Amino acid sequence: MSDTIPPASPTGPSLNDFASFYLYGLTNQPYQQSTDLAKFGELYNLVIGNHGGLGIASTFHPYQLVNQVGVTVWYAAYAQFYTQPNRLELFAEMTVEKASFVVVPPASFAEFHIWPDTRLTTDENPIFGRFVPFVIPFLVRKDPEALRWDAEFAAAEGSKNRISAYLESVNKAIKFVQPAPAFVLGFEEFDEQRPEQLVEKFLSCRDMLL
């Protein structure tokens, strides 16, 4: 009998293998869900492109993105993925086949939790009671290739018509979960160490709403 200790079974990918991104925009009802997971998958492909990862089947107010114990919706999506017994196979599909999947976030994220950064409250900025911020999150397998959003904007540099056409397609793609008057303002990576950067994205648009 060999005295060699068998290697430990692989535990699966870590959160560091993923990056957190989000579409952000304005609406009248920020917290919206849809059971049409195929549409969430189509939105993922339109915005993220040929990159493995997870679409998250909900839209949120920014103050719903972090729960009372400091867990983000991105981490919650990762935790749901990690609890799958076939996570290694799923991660291999994300890596090799660039597969994407959709997860439904826990209902606990329906609760509002105002961060120390209170600038999106209507007390500080009443305009955000009329034009309410919303976010659509994505958890994406890290990859050196450009995301589709970035690639589209790079290809359309100097062509407002092409940029407008792409943004129009994204706005149409969110209608199944965020119907009019919702519209997208942009796309960004979420930095858990600096969540105030997300708030600043909305503040930078405040003056044009007044």
C-alpha positions as CSV (number, residue, x, y, z in Angstrom):
1,M,0.0,0.0,0.0
2,S,1.4,3.4,-0.9
3,D,2.1,5.9,1.9
4,T,1.4,8.7,-0.5
5,I,-1.3,11.0,0.7
6,P,-3.8,11.6,-2.1
7,P,-4.1,15.2,-3.2
8,A,-7.1,17.1,-1.9
9,S,-10.0,17.3,-4.2
10,P,-10.1,20.7,-5.9
11,T,-12.5,23.1,-4.2
12,G,-13.4,25.1,-7.3
13,P,-12.9,28.6,-8.5
14,S,-12.5,31.5,-6.1
15,L,-14.3,34.9,-6.2
16,N,-11.0,36.3,-7.5
17,D,-11.6,34.4,-10.8
18,F,-14.5,36.7,-11.4
19,A,-15.1,40.4,-11.9
20,S,-18.2,42.4,-11.0
21,F,-19.9,44.6,-13.6
22,Y,-23.1,46.4,-13.9
23,L,-25.4,48.3,-16.3
24,Y,-26.8,51.4,-14.6
25,G,-29.7,53.7,-15.5
26,L,-32.8,55.5,-14.4
27,T,-36.3,54.2,-14.0
28,N,-39.4,54.6,-11.8
29,Q,-39.3,51.1,-10.2
30,P,-35.7,49.9,-9.6
31,Y,-36.4,46.5,-8.1
32,Q,-37.8,44.3,-10.8
33,Q,-37.7,40.6,-11.5
34,S,-38.5,38.4,-14.5
35,T,-38.8,34.7,-14.8
36,D,-37.6,34.9,-18.4
37,L,-34.1,33.6,-17.8
38,A,-33.5,33.3,-21.6
39,K,-34.0,37.1,-21.9
40,F,-31.4,37.6,-19.1
41,G,-29.1,35.4,-21.1
42,E,-29.6,37.5,-24.2
43,L,-28.9,40.7,-22.3
44,Y,-25.7,39.1,-20.9
45,N,-24.6,38.3,-24.4
46,L,-25.4,41.7,-25.7
47,V,-23.5,43.5,-22.9
48,I,-20.8,41.1,-21.9
49,G,-20.4,39.1,-25.1
50,N,-18.3,35.9,-25.5
51,H,-17.2,35.6,-21.8
52,G,-18.2,33.0,-19.3
53,G,-20.0,34.1,-16.2
54,L,-23.3,34.6,-14.4
55,G,-26.2,36.9,-15.2
56,I,-28.2,37.9,-12.2
57,A,-32.0,37.8,-12.7
58,S,-33.1,41.0,-11.2
59,T,-32.6,44.8,-11.3
60,F,-31.8,46.7,-8.1
61,H,-31.7,50.1,-6.5
62,P,-28.0,50.8,-5.6
63,Y,-29.0,50.6,-2.0
64,Q,-30.1,47.0,-2.5
65,L,-26.8,45.8,-3.8
66,V,-25.2,45.3,-0.4
67,N,-27.2,43.6,2.4
68,Q,-27.1,44.4,6.1
69,V,-24.1,42.1,6.7
70,G,-22.1,43.6,3.9
71,V,-22.6,40.9,1.3
72,T,-23.0,42.1,-2.3
73,V,-25.3,40.6,-4.9
74,W,-22.2,39.6,-6.8
75,Y,-20.9,37.6,-3.9
76,A,-24.3,36.1,-3.4
77,A,-24.3,35.0,-7.1
78,Y,-20.9,33.5,-6.6
79,A,-22.0,31.7,-3.5
80,Q,-25.0,30.2,-5.3
81,F,-22.6,29.0,-8.1
82,Y,-20.2,27.6,-5.6
83,T,-22.8,25.5,-3.9
84,Q,-23.5,23.6,-7.1
85,P,-22.0,20.1,-6.9
86,N,-20.9,20.3,-10.5
87,R,-19.3,23.7,-10.1
88,L,-16.0,22.5,-11.5
89,E,-17.7,21.4,-14.7
90,L,-19.6,24.6,-14.9
91,F,-16.5,26.7,-14.4
92,A,-14.7,24.6,-17.1
93,E,-17.6,25.5,-19.5
94,M,-17.2,29.2,-18.6
95,T,-13.5,29.0,-19.3
96,V,-13.4,26.9,-22.4
97,E,-16.8,27.3,-24.0
98,K,-17.4,30.9,-22.6
99,A,-20.7,29.6,-21.3
100,S,-22.9,31.9,-19.2
101,F,-25.6,31.0,-16.7
102,V,-28.3,32.9,-14.9
103,V,-28.9,32.8,-11.1
104,V,-31.9,34.2,-9.2
105,P,-30.7,36.3,-6.2
106,P,-32.0,35.7,-2.7
107,A,-35.1,37.5,-1.7
108,S,-33.2,39.2,1.1
109,F,-31.8,41.7,-1.4
110,A,-35.3,43.2,-1.8
111,E,-34.5,45.1,1.4
112,F,-32.9,48.6,1.2
113,H,-29.7,49.2,3.1
114,I,-28.4,52.7,2.8
115,W,-24.6,52.8,2.8
116,P,-22.6,55.4,4.7
117,D,-22.8,57.2,1.3
118,T,-26.3,58.7,1.4
119,R,-26.1,60.9,-1.7
120,L,-28.7,58.9,-3.6
121,T,-31.4,59.4,-0.9
122,T,-34.2,61.8,-1.8
123,D,-33.4,63.8,1.3
124,E,-30.0,64.8,-0.2
125,N,-31.0,64.7,-3.9
126,P,-34.8,64.9,-4.4
127,I,-34.3,64.4,-8.2
128,F,-33.6,60.7,-7.5
129,G,-37.2,60.3,-6.3
130,R,-38.4,61.2,-9.8
131,F,-35.5,59.6,-11.8
132,V,-34.7,56.5,-9.7
133,P,-31.4,54.8,-10.1
134,F,-31.3,51.1,-11.0
135,V,-28.5,48.6,-11.6
136,I,-28.3,45.3,-13.5
137,P,-25.4,43.2,-12.2
138,F,-23.2,40.7,-14.0
139,L,-20.5,38.4,-12.5
140,V,-18.0,37.7,-15.3
141,R,-15.1,35.2,-15.5
142,K,-11.9,37.2,-15.8
143,D,-10.6,37.2,-19.4
144,P,-8.0,39.4,-21.2
145,E,-10.4,40.0,-24.1
146,A,-12.6,43.1,-24.2
147,L,-16.1,42.8,-23.1
148,R,-18.7,43.4,-25.8
149,W,-19.7,46.8,-24.4
150,D,-16.1,48.0,-24.5
151,A,-15.5,46.5,-27.9
152,E,-18.7,48.1,-29.4
153,F,-17.6,51.5,-28.1
154,A,-14.1,51.1,-29.4
155,A,-15.3,50.0,-32.8
156,A,-17.8,53.0,-32.9
157,E,-15.2,55.6,-31.9
158,G,-16.0,58.7,-33.8
159,S,-19.4,57.3,-35.0
160,K,-22.3,58.7,-32.9
161,N,-24.7,56.8,-35.1
162,R,-23.1,53.4,-34.3
163,I,-22.9,54.2,-30.6
164,S,-26.5,55.3,-30.6
165,A,-27.6,52.1,-32.4
166,Y,-25.8,49.9,-29.9
167,L,-27.3,51.8,-26.9
168,E,-30.7,51.6,-28.5
169,S,-30.3,47.8,-28.7
170,V,-29.3,47.6,-25.1
171,N,-32.3,49.7,-24.0
172,K,-34.6,47.5,-26.0
173,A,-33.1,44.4,-24.4
174,I,-33.8,45.5,-20.9
175,K,-37.5,46.2,-21.5
176,F,-38.6,42.7,-20.5
177,V,-37.5,43.5,-16.9
178,Q,-37.2,47.3,-16.9
179,P,-40.0,48.7,-19.2
180,A,-40.3,52.3,-20.2
181,P,-39.5,54.9,-18.9
182,A,-36.3,53.1,-17.9
183,F,-33.2,53.8,-19.8
184,V,-29.5,52.9,-19.5
185,L,-26.8,55.5,-18.7
186,G,-23.7,53.3,-18.9
187,F,-21.7,50.3,-17.9
188,E,-19.0,49.9,-15.3
189,E,-17.0,47.6,-13.0
190,F,-18.0,47.5,-9.4
191,D,-15.2,48.0,-6.9
192,E,-16.2,46.5,-3.6
193,Q,-13.4,48.6,-1.9
194,R,-14.9,51.8,-3.3
195,P,-18.6,51.4,-3.7
196,E,-19.0,55.2,-3.7
197,Q,-17.8,55.1,-7.3
198,L,-21.2,53.6,-8.3
199,V,-23.0,56.5,-6.5
200,E,-20.8,59.0,-8.3
201,K,-21.9,57.6,-11.7
202,F,-25.4,58.7,-10.9
203,L,-24.4,62.0,-9.4
204,S,-22.4,62.9,-12.6
205,C,-25.8,62.8,-14.5
206,R,-27.8,64.7,-11.9
207,D,-27.4,68.2,-13.4
208,M,-28.9,67.1,-16.8
209,L,-32.0,65.8,-15.0
210,L,-32.7,69.1,-13.2
